[in-house]
Amino acid sequence: MKPEVVIFTYGACRGNPGPGGCGAVLIFGEHERAIWGGEAAPTTNRMVLTAPADAIASTKRPVPYRPQPDHKTPRTRQCRWPP
């Protein structure tokens, strides 16, 4: 089995739209890295979808990944949108 990156994500806003942020923890074997960011007035959906997108973009090379989002939106959107 090929090693994979496990990605735990979270995104939220105060208000909708309103100040928001998102973050992710990437775990690859014994290596762990956290990333985060924010915007002045995004929607909650934008932050929830930005977290896994930024996490995948932050990987140094193409590797299989297993997302573990805090919300169902990334899972349903991942199936509906082309990669």
Buried (B, 14 or more C-beta within 10 A) or exposed (E): EEEEBBBBBBBBBEEBBBEBBBBBBBBBEEEEEEBEBBBEEBBBBBBBBBBBEBBBEEBEEEEEBEBBBBBEBBEEBEEEEEE
